[in-house]
Amino acid sequence: MQIFIEKDYDAMSVKAFEVIKEVISANPNAVLGLATGSSPIGLYKEMVKDHKENGTSYKNVKSVNLDEYVGLGEGDDQSYVTFMRENLFNHVDIDLSNTRLPNGKASDLQKECDDYNAYLDSLQIDVQVLGIGSNGHIGFNEPGTAFDSVTHIVDLTENTIKDNSRLFNSIDEVPKQALSMGIANIMKAKLIILVASGKNKADAIKKTVRGKVSEEVPASILQRHDNVILICDKEAASSIL
C-alpha cells in the first residue's frame, strides 16, 4: 500500500486527481469505479477543472458506482445518481449511457443486485475510488460484511445513518437501506484509491493500515490488495504519523 499524507483536503484532492489523470491518459477507454460522499468531491472538481482547461476527454470512459440508497434514484435530490451528475457527469463529456449505478428504485432489489453483479463481471475496473466511514466501512459494506460479498442489500447501521444525516434535512430522512457493491467486487479493481479527510477518520485509517485484517473493519481487506494508494490529509493520518 502506497501512502500519501497531504497537508489538507484540497491537496489530498489534487493528489487523487493526479492518479486518475494518469489512468485516463494511459487508457482513454478506462473503467472508473466511483464513490460518493464528501471525500471525493474535491477530486471531481479537479477532474472538471482539468477537462475545461486542458480538454481531457471522458467520452470513451465507462463508470460504475459503489452504491445507491434504497428508494432513491433518478430525479431524487439526495440520490447518488443526482450527486454524480451535479458533481461530475454534467460537467465533462462522459456519455451518460456509459455510466451506471445500482437502481435504488428497482421493484425487485435482489434482481437489481444480481444484474449489477453481472454487469460488473463483464468489466475490468481500472481504478476504484473509495472513501471510508468512521467505522471502517467501504461502499456501504458495514462491519461484519463478508469479504467474499458481492452487490447486496444493506441495512445501514445507526453510525452510518448518523454520519450521512449531514447531507439531509434531518436524520429521519436518511434511508435505512442501500444497495452496495460487495467487498469482492471492489477487490477485483486493478487499482484502488482510498481518500480520507478529517480527524473523525483517523481511527479507521489506523485500523485499515496497521490493524488486523478483519471483517469487523471492512477496509482492512485492502492490506491484501496488490495495488492500493491511500491519500489522506494530516488529520486523517494523525494516528499513523
N, C-alpha and C positions, 0 to 999 in steps of 0.2 A: 504494500500500500504506500503510495506516494502521499506525503502530507505537505500542504502549503498553508502557512499561517499568515494571513494578511492583516493589515492594521485596522481595517473596518469593513463594514458591509459593502461599500462601493468598490473597494479594492478587491474584495472577495469576488464580487460580480464580474469585474473586469478579467480576473484570472480565469474564472469559469468560462467566460466568453472566448478567451484565447484558445482554450482547449477545444471548444465547439467549432470555432473558426478553422482550426487546423483539420478537424474531421471533415468539414464541408469542403474545404479547399482540396483535400486529397480525394474526396469522393462526392461529387455533386449529386449522386443518387443515394446518399446515405439515408438510413432509417434512424430517426431520432426518437428515443423514449423520453417523454416529457413529464414534468411534475407541476403541481400547483401549490398554492400557499404562498406565504410572504417570502420564503427563502429564494426562489428562482426569479422573482420579479425583476430584480436588478440585472440578472443575466439576460432576460428577454429584452429589456430596454437597450442593452448593449448590442444585441443582435439586430434590433430595429434600427438603431443609430448607424450601425455598420452597413446595413442594407441601403439605407437612404444616402449615406455619404460615399460609400465605396462600391455600391452595386452588387454586393454579394447576393447571389440568387438562391432561392429555395424552391424554384419551380419544379425541380425533379426530386425533391426531398419527400419522403414519407414520414409521418409521425404517428406514434401511438402514445396514449396517456395512461398513467398508472391507475386512475380511479375516477369514480363519479359517485355522488350521493344518490341513494335510492330515493326516487320520487322527483328528482330534478333532472333537467336536460335542456334540450333546445328551447330557447325563449325564456328560461328562468334566470333571473338576475344573479342568483347565488350558485348557479350550476358551474361545473368546471368547464363545460363547453363554452359558456359565456366568458369565463375567465380567460381561456386560451385565446379566444377571438379578440377580446379587448386588449390583452397584454402582448400578443404576438401575431396571430394569424391575419388580422385585419391590416397589419402594417408592413407585411412583407409579401413577396409574390408566390407564396405557397398555394398550391391548388387544394382547396378545401376538400375535394374528393379524395385526396391523399392523406387526410387527417382522420384519426379515429379515436374515439373514447368509448368506454362502456356506456351503454344506454340505461341510465337510471330510471327511465320511464317505461322500460320494456314490460309487457304484460306477463311474460314468463322469465323471471330473473335468472333461474338456473339455466335455461336455454341461452340467454344472453351471455352468461359466463362461459358456457360451452362453445358458443360461436366465437367469442372473443379469444378463447384459447386456441381455437382452430386457426384464426387469423394470425395470432402471434406465432404459431408453429410454422406458418407459411413465410415468415420473415426472419431476417437476422438483424437484430437491433445493434447498430454500430456503436451508439453511445446512449446510455441511460442516465438521465439526470434524476437525482434523489434529494429530497430534503430529509429531515429526521425529526421525529416527535420527541418531546421531553422524556417520554418513557421508552425511547429507542425504536419506535415503530418506523417502518419504511413503507411507502404507499399507505394503505390502511391495514397493514399486517400488524396487528396488535400483539403484545407479549403473549406467548403461548401458541402462536401460529406455527404450524409445522413447516420445517424448512423445505419439504417437498410439495408445498401447497402451490396450486395454480389459481387462476382467476376464480374468485369466490365471493359469496355474500358475507359481509362482515357486520357484526353487532358492535358498534363503536363503544369504547369504554367511556366512563364518566370523565376521565382525564382528557381524552381526545376531544370529547364534546365541549368541555370547558375551554381547552386551548383554541378550538375553532370558533367559539362563540364571539370572538372579537370581530369576526367578519360578518356577523348577523346583527340584526336589531336587538335581539335578546337570545339568551341561551335556549329558550323554549322553541325557537325557530330552527335550531340546528337539527338536521336529520339524525335519526338514531341508527341508521344503517348505511352502508355503502357497498359498491362493487369495487373490488380491488384486484389488480394483478397479484398473483401469488409470489412468494419468495423464489420459487423455482423459475418462474418467468423472468424475474429480474436478474437472476444469476446467469442466465443464458446470454446476456448482452456482452459484446466484445469488450467494451469499456464502460465503467461506471464512474460517474462524478457525483460525489456527495458534498452538498454545500450546507453549511451550518453557520448561524449567526446568533449571538446573544448569550448572556450568562445562563439563561434557563436551559440551554442545550449542552452545557459543559459536562454535566454528569453523564448524559447519554453518549457524548463523544468519547469520554474516558472509557466507558464500558465497551463501546464499539471498537476502540483501538487497542485497549490493553486488557479488557476483561475476558472471562471465559466465553468461548463460543457456546451460546445457549439460546434456546427458543424463547426464553424469558427476556432476552434483549435481541429482537429480530435483526437489527443492524449488525450485530456481532458476526453474522454469517459472512459479511464482506471480507473478513480476515481470510476466508478460503477462496476468494476470487483472485485470479491471476493479474487483473489489471484494474485497480481501483485508485482513483485520485480523490483525496479528501481535501477540500478547500474550506477553510473557516476563518473567522475573524478572531482577534485575540481573546475576546470574551468567551467565545465558544470553546477555544483551545486552552482556557485558563487552567484546566485540571490535568493537562498533559504537557504543559510547559516545564 
